[in-house]
Amino acid sequence: MKLTETTEPRTRKAARHLRALSLSVPEGSFLGSEKDLIARLGVSRPTFRQAARLVEHEQLLAISRGVGGGFHARRPDVSTVINAAVTYMLTDELQLADLFCASTTLTIEAVRLAAAKADAAGRARVEALIARLAPLEHVPQDWPDFHREETEILELLCELGGNRALGLFLSVLFQFASIAFPLGLFNGRDDLMQVRRSSRLKVLRAVLERDPQVATMLMYRDAEYITAHATPAIQAQVGEIGRLIARQAQQ
């Protein structure tokens, strides 16, 4: 037990140093050979290799072997980060109401920021998206196509709002929802998908007009309507959240 108590902190400390070293330089930069880095960190070879495996697993370290080999800075792929978060969430007993509350709150903030901050180039992209979606407003969709459009719109709004954290968190929630709650709120509900298609066009027009107050009000109303007209089983889960959203929309 004593060996574990002394070795584990050293490994974590070495991993922190390796992580910081990788993040301090551009991706692909050569960090050094194993011998160089062992000397730099002041640890044993076994400790260094344990630490390197941890940081490599985080996709912050790339290892090249052979003559002239060594360690290079790397950056994790965002899909890997999302998948890791989704995997963790699947081990917890999150309810649809939790997901609905979190995603609605974040989406409303993403819409507000987009309407307040979108520049001319961003508004041109919104205008182009409206032009593409408007003719299809009343055309029925299957669930995968509807979901893809929802994701596309949210990604654009998050980008225009300039808050990358919102985009990341919403991506995690959307991917988690597609796995944990495959039926969701909209699957098989052409009526709700129609309401959402019309609602999101109104929201996009409010963003285009740089009106965050109207944009957020529309999102509150949309969430209230979707909750009120969901199936009874889903209503039971998200009903209290829907009532809270309704009160906020009236303020």
Buried (B, 14 or more C-beta within 10 A) or exposed (E): EEEEEEBEEBBEBBBEBBBEBBEEEEEEEEBBBBEEBBEBBEBEEEBBBBBBBBBBEBBBBBBEEEEEEBBBBBEEEEEEBBEBBBEEBEEEEBEBBBBBBBBBBBBBBBBBBBBBBBEEEBBEBBBEBBEEBEEEEEEEBEBEEBBEBBBEBBBBBBBBBBBEEBBBBBBBBBBBBBEBBEEBBBBEBEEBBBBBBEBBBBBBBBBBEBBBEBBBBBBBBBBBBBBEBBEEEBEEBBBEBBEBBBEBBEE
